[in-house]
Amino acid sequence: MQEILEKTRKFVLDAYSNYSGKFNSAFMIAITEESIVLANKIAIGKRLNMTALLSGVYLHDVGRVITDEDAHTEEGRKMSEKFFEENGFSEDET
């Protein structure tokens, strides 16, 4: 499980390092890392699949590297599916 999360984190942070949209790269990285901290705080004491939760937090805005429009959600879904497929992760593992 940790492998999935680490690869997801690297994938997203690498994507954001090349981001040149309406927000800057540093902002996208910082807001994503802050979201991870918040998700961890909210999850304390709850029985949650942390790998799935934190992977989702990392991936939630990754489509912005393609477009900052509303379509970033669809682009993010496509990028996420391709990432998981290329890394051999199934939905059952997250």
RATA-V409543 format. One record per residue. SS is DSSP state (h for helix, s for strand, l for the rest). PHI is phi in whole degrees, -180 to 180 (NA if undefined). Layout:
ss->SS phi->PHI
ss->SS phi->PHI
//
This chain:
ss->l phi->NA
ss->h phi->-62
ss->h phi->-62
ss->h phi->-60
ss->h phi->-64
ss->h phi->-66
ss->h phi->-66
ss->h phi->-64
ss->h phi->-58
ss->h phi->-63
ss->h phi->-56
ss->h phi->-69
ss->h phi->-65
ss->h phi->-64
ss->h phi->-61
ss->h phi->-69
ss->h phi->-66
ss->l phi->-104
ss->l phi->-72
ss->l phi->-137
ss->l phi->-84
ss->l phi->-69
ss->l phi->-102
ss->l phi->-96
ss->h phi->-56
ss->h phi->-61
ss->h phi->-64
ss->h phi->-63
ss->h phi->-67
ss->h phi->-64
ss->h phi->-68
ss->h phi->-69
ss->h phi->-65
ss->h phi->-65
ss->h phi->-65
ss->h phi->-64
ss->h phi->-60
ss->h phi->-63
ss->h phi->-60
ss->h phi->-63
ss->h phi->-65
ss->h phi->-65
ss->h phi->-79
ss->l phi->-55
ss->l phi->81
ss->l phi->-105
ss->l phi->-92
ss->l phi->-122
ss->l phi->-80
ss->h phi->-66
ss->h phi->-63
ss->h phi->-65
ss->h phi->-60
ss->h phi->-71
ss->h phi->-62
ss->h phi->-63
ss->h phi->-63
ss->h phi->-60
ss->h phi->-85
ss->l phi->-59
ss->l phi->-121
ss->h phi->-62
ss->h phi->-63
ss->h phi->-66
ss->h phi->-70
ss->l phi->-96
ss->l phi->-154
ss->l phi->-94
ss->l phi->-77
ss->l phi->-56
ss->l phi->-65
ss->h phi->-62
ss->h phi->-68
ss->h phi->-68
ss->h phi->-63
ss->h phi->-64
ss->h phi->-62
ss->h phi->-62
ss->h phi->-62
ss->h phi->-65
ss->h phi->-61
ss->h phi->-63
ss->h phi->-59
ss->h phi->-66
ss->h phi->-63
ss->h phi->-64
ss->l phi->-98
ss->l phi->71
ss->l phi->-97
ss->l phi->-97
ss->h phi->-61
ss->h phi->-67
ss->h phi->-85
ss->l phi->-84
//
